[in-house]
Amino acid sequence: MALAVSLLDISEMRVATLTLLLLVVLSLTGEAAAQTDSLQSRSETIRGKVVSVQSHLPIPRARVAIEGTKLGAIASEEGEYRIAKVPVGHYTLRASSTGYTQATQEVVVRSAHQVVLDFELAEKAVQGDTLTVVGSEALATINRIAVVSATPFSVEDVNRYAAAFQDPSRMAENFAGVFGRGTSNNYIVVRGGSPSELLWRLDGIDIPNPNHFGKSGSSGGLISAINSATLGNSDFFTGAFPAEYGTRLSAVFDLHTRNGNTERPEGRAEISLNGLEALGEAPLPGIAGGSVLVGYRHSTLSVLRQIGLLNYEKLPNFDDASMKLHVPIGSYDEINGTGLWGTAALDIKNSTDQELGAGSGILVGGLDWQHIFSSEVISHLRINHVENRFDEGLGDGTERTKIAYNTAKAELTFTPSLVHSFEIGATAQHAIFDLSQSGARVFDTSQHANFYMAYLNWNWHVLPQLTLNSGIYSQFISLDTGSSYEPRVSLEWAPSEEHAFAIAFGVHRQPEPIEFTQALHYVAGYTYRPEPDLMLKAEAYLKDYSHVPVHRYSLDSYSYLNEGFAQRRDNASTISTGVGRAYGAEFTLLKHYASGYYVTATASLVRQEFAGSDNIWHFGSFDNRYILNLVSGYDIALSTSSTLTLSEKFTVAGGGMYTPIDLVASQTIGREVADSSNAYGARNPAYVRLDVNAEFRFNWSASALTLYVSILNALNIKNITSRYYEETFDPIRGGVIGSIHEDSDLPILPIVGIRFEF
């Protein structure tokens, strides 16, 4: 039973009391905000650097302007710009330079923090003696190779979305083709693919599972250990991703941390009903342009129990810390260090819960040395260590799974001209898998393996309006799985700045104990950008699965494509002969923040089918059929120094298929028995949910205060997540009675917090 099962319905009295307390705090703070109206409007500095996306060298004399104002700056010979005394508020910045495409970024200016925004501008394609630019750089991905199924997002996106908990996974639920599995976990289903098909990457480091309370082989858990306050602009890929990404079948989270402030120390502290957080950043003494950024979080879910919102004796606890170190060395070298640590524990003994284990841990450390040989050649040398620990209480002891990776990676980008660009990379990785158990049955086993990966990307501007991306990803494993070679290709035609058409194909393989599971991706899309901050996108896709693990010794409907998270599996009893497919269409309307509001609306058709060892085709557990999302937010200026931001997220999605429980057979043998004669013959009801959020921001001379309240599942709809069979003792009849129970997502739940920045 998930965490939601341990929650009792919140009484109207408790909600009213919590709301009253919030209003009192807001009224007191409002008086302080009113006093600031008589003072000068608060302001801060926006600064950063403008460089070439091809060479990473500075672009002198580039212009950076704040749209809708007369404020702006011209970059120095080192590409650095500074805009001082920018009034607090929400803005869009545009960077431009002769011979380069333009780029825009969104920013919120607060009185407590300098805003550091770096821009990367792409050189314009050349045709004869004429410079030609096609395609808008607004809303562009960080990875310029990707032309389909890619969504960029900024740290402002992570912070603003209602009920995102500043968690990248929950933020991604707003994207087309993506569906979350409920508030009590952050597993996401992308285009009908299992959550285990998602790749996490942080600053070039592949992490098996960066979440608290995950399971071995899964990609999700309760909440992310990655602190979104340390993130910069990043990408999310939902299919046919470029050749530099591998080992997963459906999606990629390519996250990038930001550098700390290089001019002055800054910090923030936050407390809410579900956690404590502290973050600090400062320049490195004696190192020009160097910085350090450190964040720490501690869960305080016990507060929810103390005020009556949770009726749960054994609450999950977790802590995590993040670090980013930035050390420039001269004009052509820099070293970046990334660190992530987390630990979580939940003392449970008897539970049918499949989402939470007894605990988890994560440790990530990596160094990246970037060297610019010339305007044509850039190299990266990365070394890192990643460790995941998963503990599970078994009643008679604790089972611990520990996975550790030591990795060395070399990458080289070669751009001989504006027409051609090449990227090549090679990775060597040593993995250690440990499985141990304490208690009644003690054992400890260990297995070692070597992984080798390589990729090549070629970006060719065939014409100024036509771009061909091609590449190949390869992987070799020193186990029985063997080797794999996976070609990728995409073509984009952008006849004007407003219109772009693209097609893509990719072979993607995920290593399994027996052999690689394969998915062939076919994607076609059209993008229309009538305005710099407005995008309409339509895509159609097909994922053709093969070599899927199914049962070896019986003919039934089991398929690993339907596993929502990692399950205990006897590999000797499976064989990779299963097949499947996922297909659909997506429509996105994306209005980035401008004129005080933003809107994201998506409509997705998602179908997932599979065939087990019985060779009978079924619609699967991730066959949601449709997913509708509406996310919006609006800023209301309360004064020259205070703002109210209202946001909402509304989701309607079809329920996936499942195999019913045979109640009579279960009661007969005393344990759960699936109705195999009706395999995947029932469908969950539709999932409907509304989350709302309100933020009050107050800016003072050297600090800022944000008060926020989020109401999760504001309509208090009971969304069923799973079913299970359980036997209980009936004191009246004097015997054991077995019955089918339903797990549901969280009921209505308010979360209140305060964030102080200085």
N, C-alpha and C positions, 0 to 999 in steps of 0.2 A: 504494500500500500504506500502510495506516494505521500509526501508531506501534507498534501491537501486532505488526506483521510483523517489526519490528526487534528484538523481545524474544526471548531464548532461554528455554527452560524453566528454571526455578530448581531447582537440585539440592537434595535433602534436606539435604545438608551445610550449604548456605548458609542455609536456613531455620532449621535447628537452631542454627547459630552466632548468627544474629540474635536468635532467641528467648532463647538463653542470656545474651547481652549485656543484653537487656531485663530479664530476671529479676535480674541482678546490680544494675542500676541501681535497680530497684524495691525490692530488699532493703535497699540503702543508704538510699534515701529513706524506707522503712518505719521504719528505726531513728529517723530524724529525726522522723517523724510520731508514733512512740510517745512521744517525749520531750514532744511538745505535749500529750499526754493529761494530764500532771501540771500543765499550765498552765490558765488560765481559757479557757473556750470562746470561740473567735473570733467576732466580730460585726461588723456594718456597719450603715449607715443606708439606709433606703428613703425616698425623697421624690419629690415631683412636684406636678402641678397637676391639678385637676378642673374641666373646662369643659363648656359645653353644646355638643352636636354641631351644633345649628342655628345658634347665634350666635357660638360660640367664646369667649363671655364666661365669667368664672369663676363657679363655683357655691359660694357661701359655705356653711359648716357641713356640707358633704358629709362622709360618714363613709367611711374606708378601713380595712378590717380584713384581717388575715392569717388565712385560714381554718385551723382546727385549732389556733389559739393564742389567747391573750388579748391579743395585741398589736394596736394600731390607733391611729388618729389622727383628729382632726376638722380639716377644712380651714379656713383663715383666711378673712377677707373677700376676699382676693385669690385664693381657691381653692387655695392651697398647703397641702400636708400634709407631715409628717415623722414617720417612725417610727424611733427610734434604738435602737441595741443589739439588732439582730435577729441571732440566731445564724446562722452560715453554714449553708446548706442550700437545699433546693428548696421553693418555696412557691407558693400561689395567693392573689392579693389580690383583694378584692371592694370596689368603690366603689358607694355608694348615697346617695340623697338624696330627700326627700319631693317627689313630683311628677315624678320621673325614673325611667327604667328602670335596673336594675343592670348593672354591667359587671365582668368578671373578666379578670385577666391572670396569666400564669405568669411566674415569675422564679427565677433562681438567684442566691443571695447568696454572694459571695466576699469574703474579708477585704480584698482589695486595692482594691476599687472600690465607690463608692457606687452604688446602684441608683436610676435616675431613671425613674419610670413615670408617664406622663400618662394621664388617663382622659377620655374624651368620653362624656357621658351624654345620652341622648335623652329629650326631654320626653314624658310620657305623653299618649296621645290622650284627648280630652275628649268625653264623651257626656252632655249635660245637665249636672247638677251633680256627676257621678261621674267620678272619674279611673279609667281602665281601662288596664291594661298587658297586652299579648299578645305572645307570642314571647320567648324567653330572649335576653338580650344576651350570654351566654357564647358563645364561638366565632363572634361576629359579624364581618362583613367591615368593612374600613375604609370602603369605599364603600357607604353605606347604600341606594343606589338598587338595587344588584344583589340579586336574590332567587333566582336560579337559577345553576347552573354557576359558583359562586364559592367559593374556598377561602382563608380568611385564614391567614397564617403569621407567626410571630414570629422574631426573631433566634435565639432558643433552638432553634427548629425547624431552622434552617439549620445550627447548630453541632452538633446532637446526632445527626442521621441518619447512619448508617453509610455510608461511601464517598461522601458528598456533597461532599467536598473544600471545604466551605464555599462551594459554588457553587449559586446559586438554581436553575439548570436541572436539575442532578442531584438537588436536593432535590425538585423538582416531579415527578420520575419516580415518587415515592411516591403521587401523587394518582391518583384514578380516571380512566381513559381516557387516561393519559399513558404513553408508552413511550420509553425512551432508545435511542440507536443504538450504545451500547457505551461502555466506559471511555475509549477513545482519542479521544472527542469528546463534546461536550455538546449535540448536536442532539437535539431532542425532537419526537416525533410526538404531536399532541393530537387525539384522536377521529378518527383516520384522515386528518388533514390534514398536508400537507407541512410540514417545519420552517420553510420560508420564509413560512408563514402566521402566524407569531408576532410580536406587537408588544412591544417593550421600551420601558418608560417609567420614568424615574428622576426623582423630584421634579418631575413634570409635564413632563419633557423627553423627547420621543420620540427614541430612538437606533436607527439602522438595525441596528447589530451591536455590542454591547458586549463582544465576546469576542476573545481572542487567536487568531490563525490562522483567522479567518473568511474568507469569500469575498464578493465583491460580490453583493448580492441575497439573501444568506443571513442567518440569524438565529443561527447557532451557530458553534462553533469548537472549540479544544482545551479551554479553560477560561475562565471569566468574568474580565474585568478589573475587575469590581465587587467590592470587598472586603466580604464579608458582615459583618465586624466593625463596619462603619459603618452597617449597616441597622437600621431599626426595624420595627415591624409593617407588613405589606404584604399585597397581594391577588394572587391568580392566578385568571384567568377562562378557562374552557374553552368558552364558547359563549354566544350571545345576550347579549353584554355591553351595558352601557348606552350611550346615545347620545354620551357624551363621548369614546369610543374609536372610532377608525376606521383605515382604510387596510390592515387585515389581516383574514383570513378565518376564523381558527380560535381564537386564544388571545391573552391579554394578560397580561404581567407588569407590574403596577403597583407599583413599588418605591419605598420612602420611606426616606431616610436619617434617622438620629437626630441630635439635638443633642449637642454635647460637654458635659462637666461644667461647670456655671456656678459652682461653689464652690471647687474645688481641682484642681490638675494631676493627671492619672493617665496611665498608659501600660501597654503590653504589648509583649512581644517573643516571637517564635516561630521555631523552627528545626525543620525536618523533612527527611526524605530528598528531598523534592521542592520545598523553598522556604524562604526567609527572609522574615520579616514584622516590621514595627514599626508601632506605632500610638500616638499621643499626643493628649490632649485637655486643654483648660484654659479657664478663664474669660478673657474679653477685658478687659484692664486699662481701668479707667475707664468701663466700660459695664455697668450693672447688668443681670444676666440674660443677658449676651452670652457666647458661647462659640465655640471653634474646635476642629475635629476633623480630624486629618490621619493618613493611613495610607500605608505604602509596602511593596511586596512585590517580591522578586527571586527568580527561579527558580534552583534549584541541582540540576537533574536530572543533572548530571555526577557528583554523589555516587553516584547509583544505578549508574553505570557503574564507578566506582572500587571499589565493594564487590562487583561481579560480578552485580548484578541486571539490568543492561542491557548488551547487546552491540551498541552502536550508536555509530558514530564521530561522526556529526553530529547532536547533540542540540538540540532547540528551547530557546531562551532567551527569557525575557520579563520585563519590568518593568512595574509599574503603580503609580499613586498616586491617592489619593482625598482629597477635602477637603469639609468642610461648615462654613459660617460662619453663625452665628445672631446677629442684631443687633436687639434690641427697641428701639423708639423710642416712648417713652411707653406709654400703656395701650391704644392702638388701632392701632398700626402696628408692623410688624416686617419686616425684610429678611433673606432667607435666600439664601446663595450655595452652589452645588454645583459641584464640579470633579472631573473624571475624566481621567486620562492613562494611556496604555499603549503599549508598543512590544514587538514580538516578531520574532524572526528565526530562520530555519532554512535552512542552506546545503545545498540538495539540487539535483542536476543531472539525474539520470536516474531517474525514478520514475513509476510509474503511480498514485501516491497521488492520490485525489480529495478528501481531507479537509484536507490541510495544503498551504499555499502556501509561498513563500519568505519571507514576512513579513507583518506587519500593523501598523497603528497606530490609535490612537483619541485624540481630544481632545474634551472636553465642558466647557463653562463656561456657567453660567446664574445669573441673579438673579431672585428672586421677591419682589415687594413686596405684602404683605397689609395691607389697611386695613379696619377694622371701622367702618362708618358708624353702625350702630346694632345693636340686638339682632335686627333683621330683615334687614339688608343687609351683606354682606361682599364685598370685591372682591380679585382677584389680578391683578397685571400682571407678566408674565414676559417676559424677553428671554434668548435663549441662542444659542450657537454649537456645532454638532456637526460633527465631522470624522472620517471613516473612510478609512483607507488600506489597500489590499490589493496585495501584491507577489507575483508568481508567476514562478519561474524557468522559462524555456522552452528551455534548452540553448544557444541562440544569443543570449541576452539576458534581460532582465527586463521583464515587463509590469507596469505600475503603474496601478491604478484608484484614483481619489481622489474622494470624495463629500463635499461640505460643505453645511451648512444654516445659514442665519441666520434666526432665528424671533422673532416678537413675538406674544404671546398675551394676551388680556384675558378675564377670567372674572368673573361676577357671580352671587352666590347671594342670592335674595330669598325670605324666609320670612315672609309676612304673617300666618300663623296656624299652629297646630299641625296643621291639616288640609291646607294647601297649602304646597308649597315648589317654587321654580323655580331652575334653573341655566341660564345662557346663557354661551356662549363663542365667541370668534372668533379665528382665527389667520391670520397672513400669513407666508409663508415663501419665501425665495429660495434656490434650490438650484443648485449648480455641480457638474457631472460632468466629470471629467478622465480621459482615457485616454492613456497614453504608453508607449513601448517604447524601451529602450536596447539596444545590442549591434549585431547584424548588420543589423537593420532598425529604423531610428529614425523615430518619428512621435510627434506630440502633438496631440490633439484635445480640444476643450472644448465643452460645451453648458450653457446656462443655462435655468432654468425657474422660474416662479412658481407657488406652491401657495396656495390659499385654502381654509380649512376653517371651519365653524361648526356649533354644535350647540345644541339646546334640550332640557332635561329638565323634566318636570312630575311631581312626586310628590304624589299625592292620596290622603289617608286617607278613602276613601269611607265607611267605618265603622271603629270601633276595631279590628275584626278583619280588615278588608279594605283592601288597599292597591293602588292602580293607579299604575304608572310608565309614562309614555309620553314619547316624544321623537323627534327627527329629527337625523341627522348629514348634513352636506353637504360636498362637496369639489369644487373646481374646479382644473384644471391647465392652464397656458398652453401645452399641447402638443396633439397630435391626440387625446389620451385624452378630453378634454372635461370634463363635469361629472357629478355623481352626487348623488342625494337618497335617503337611506336611513332609513326609519321603523323605530322600535324600540318594543316594548310588552311589559310584563310585569304579571302579576296575582298577588298573594299573599293567601291566606286562611289566617289563623291563629286557629282557634276557641279555642285554649288555649295556655298556655305550652309545652306538650309537643309540639303538633302544628302543622305548617304545610304547606300545599299551594300549588304555584305552577305557572304556565304562562308561556311567553315566546315571542315571535316577533321576528325581526330580519332586516333586509336588510343584508348586509355586502359591501362591494366593495373590491377591492385593485387599485390602478392598475398596469397593464401597458403596455408601449410602444404597443400598438395600441389597446386599450380596456380598460375595467374588467372583471376577472374577478369573478363574482358567486357568493355563497353565501347561500341562504335558510336561516335557523336556526329550527328548531321544537324546543322543549324543554318537558317536563313533569316535575315532581319532587315528592317528598314527603319531609319531614324530621321525625324523631322525636327529641326531646331529653328522655329520662326523668330525667336528672340534669344539673346545670350543666356537668359536665366530660365528658359522654357524648352522642354524636350518632350516629344512624343515618340514612342518606340514600340514596334511590333516585331515579335520573333516567333518562329515556329521551329520545333525541334523533334528529333527522334534519337533515343538511346537504345541501341540493340545489344542486349546482354547475351553472353555465352560463357561456358566453362564455370557455371555457378555451382557451388556445393549443394548437393541434395543427398538424400539417404541412399546408401549403397545396397543394403540388404532387404529393403522393403519398397513396394511401389505405393507411394503416397504423395501428398501435396506439399511436403516440407520443402522450403527453398530459403537459402540464406538471404535472399533479396528482401525478405519480409522481417528480418530481425531489426527491431527498433533500436537496439543497443547490443553490446557484446553479450553473448550468452555462453554458458559452459557447453562446450561441444566436443564430442569424441571424434577426432579427425579420422580415426580408423573406420568409423561407420559412415563416412561421407565420400562421395565421388563427385568430381567436377564435370558433370554432364548436363546440368540444368541450363535453362534458357529463360529469357525474359525480355521485356521491352517497356519503355516509358516514352510517351509522346504527348504533345500538346501545343498550345499557342499562348502567347502572353502579350498583354497590352499595358503600356505604362504611360501615364501622364505625370511628368516631374516638373514642378514649378519650384525652383530653388528660391531661397529667401530673397525677396526684394519687395519694396513698398510696404514693409511691415508684416508680411505673411509668407507662408510656404504651403504647398500642397503636394502630396504624392498619392496617386490613385492607380491601383493595379487591378487587372482582371486576368485570371489565369485558368486555362483548361489543362487539367493534369490527369492523365490516365496511366496506370501502371498494371502490367500483366506479367504473368510468369507461368512456367510449367515445371512441376517437380519431377520426381522419378517416375510418376505415373503417366507422364507426357500429356496431361490434361491441362488446358489453359484456364487460368482463373484471373480475375481481377484481384490485386493484392492489397495488403494492409495500408499501403500508402497511395491508394487510388482515391484521392479526394475529389476527383471530378472537376471541382471548381474551387477557386480561392479568390475572394474579393477583399481588398484592403483600401481603406481611406484614412490617410494620415494628414493632419493639418495643424497649423499653429499660427497664432496671431499675437503681435506685440501691441500693447497699449501703453503709451507714455503717460505715467501718472504725474510726473514733474520733469524738470530738466535733469534730475539725477536719479529717478526711480522709474521702473518699468514693470508692468504686469504682462506675463506671457501665458497664454492659454493654449493648450494642445490636446489632441485626442487621437486615438487609434481605434478604428472600428473594423472588425474582421468577421467575415462569414465564409465558412468553408464546409464542403461536403465531408461526411464521415467515411473513413476507410473500411474495407471489408475485414471480417474476422470469422473464425470457426467457432460456432456456438459450443457451449459445454453441455455434455450429455448428463443431465441431472440424475436420472435413474441409475445409469451405469456408475456414476461417481459415488452415489449413496451405497451401491452394492459392494464396491471394493474399498470404500473409505478414502479415496483420493480423487483428484480432478481427472476427468476423462473427456477428451474432446470428441465431438460428434463428427467422426471422420467421414460418415456418409454424406455430410453436408459441409464439406471443406470450403471455407471462405464463402459460405452461402448467406451470411448475414452482414448487414452494414450498420455502422454506428450512426446515430443521428447527427444532424448538421451541427457544426461548432459555431457558436455566435458569442462574440465578446466585445465589450466597449471598455476602454481604459481612458481616463481623463487625467489631466495634470495642470496645475497652476503654479507659477513661479513669480515671486515678488523679489525684484532686485533693487537694492539701495546702494548707491555709490557715495562714498565720502572722500576726503582729500587723499588719504593714503590707504584706504581699505574699502571693502565692499561686502555686503551681506545679502545672501539669497535665502529666502524661506520658500519651501515648496511643499505641496501636498499632492499625492497621487492616489487615485481611487482605482484599484484593480477590479476588473469584472464589475463595473459600475451598475450593470443591469441585474447582477446577482443570478446569472443563468447557470444552471447545473449542467456542465459539459462533461459527459462521461468519457473517461480515458481508458478504462480497462475493466475486465470482469475476472472473478476468481471464485473457486469453490472453497468453502470453509465449513468445518464441522464444529458445532458448539453443544454444550451440555444443556439439556432442557430440564430444569428442576421440577416442572409440573409433571411431565411425562416420565421423568426419571431415566432418560436415555440421551444418546447423542443424535443430533439432527443435522444433516448436511443441507446447505443451501448455497445459492449463487448470489454473490455480492458484487456491487458495482463501485469502482473508484471514480471519483469526480475531480475536476480541476478545482482550484481555490474558489471559495465563495467571495463575495464582495469584501475587499480588504483595503483600508486606507493606510498610506504610508506618509509620515510627516518628517521633514528634515530641515536642518539649518546648515548653510555653508558660509564660512567666513574666509575671505581672501585678503592677504596683506603683503 
